[in-house]
Amino acid sequence: MRLQQLRDLLAVVSHGGYRAAARALNVSQAGLTKSLAKLEEEHDVVLIQRTSQGIALTSAGEEFVSYARAVLHEADRAEAWLSRARRPAPKQVKVGVSVEPSLRLVPSVLKDFRQAFPKTTIHLTQRSSNELVAAVLDNRVDFAVMRLPQHVLPDDLRVEPLYSTSAAIMARRGHPLQGATTVGQLVDSHWIVVGDPARPGHQDESIQELFLQHRLGQPRFAAVSDSVFGAISMLLETDCVARLPAQLLQHPLTAGSLVEIPVLEQAHLAYQVGIVSKTARRLGSEAAQLAAMLRSFSRLSGVLKNLGAVEGVSRA
């Protein structure tokens, strides 16, 4: 018994005759008849009989057809599995990002990376720095591009600083405390932070360093958002405040809608962004190339920024 004989049998049954089945299968009617006759002869059974109204299944044929359908269904599943097994697994790079590089750095290199690796997908996970460190250690991401925490990271992590940047306390335009000049004036404000909603916002370093260092107690957290644009939406609709990357003040989606609250304690607070990866884990070629492109863009951006500063001084 061959699978093709089973397919021929079901075709004859479903099309109601040899001629229609032969046309559907694009084979000769004689060949189809011979195929089924051989099946019946080999197993000494009559499956189909001709009547004045056409063809009909015998009682044995009706029972056998149910088995034939089951066999062909499993054969099709097996063939589909083999087809998938022959195809190479889709390539992907899993990258964790904190807020600032997700706005500035990663989008800048994405186009060039896609041109170099059009069949590779980048999966971005945006989380706080502490959560990204855990994701790198657990191998949930290939590497993280993140705000480097102030505390010392575990020895089995490799840290590569990329650039220094700053944050700003911001709120919607027209906020009643828009003119505040000290963090103390914001002590009763409700804060929005970006991080894992399943975890308390009290772990947010960017706010803790302002409040705790100035002995102002714990800030009031209104919400923890798992995306920066979720936080922005809440800022625009409420009187909440947030400490977010200063770049957002010039971002096309928020320029003119968000304003900086220029508190004095914020003026000299900067932090570093860098790549964090696991020392013992060797990156795949695509992940290694993406990391190299991020380093290259960071260096180029730093040179251009310095040139711009020198040019501005010379004009003055």
Beta strands, then each sheet from edge to edge (+ up, - down):
strand 1: 48-51
strand 2: 54-57
strand 3: 91-97
strand 4: 120-126
strand 5: 143-147
strand 6: 157-172
strand 7: 190-194
strand 8: 220-225
strand 9: 242-245
strand 10: 258-260
strand 11: 270-278
sheet 1: 1+ 2-
sheet 2: 4+ 3+ 5+ 11- 6+ 9-
sheet 3: 4+ 3+ 5+ 11- 6+ 10-
sheet 4: 7+ 8+
end
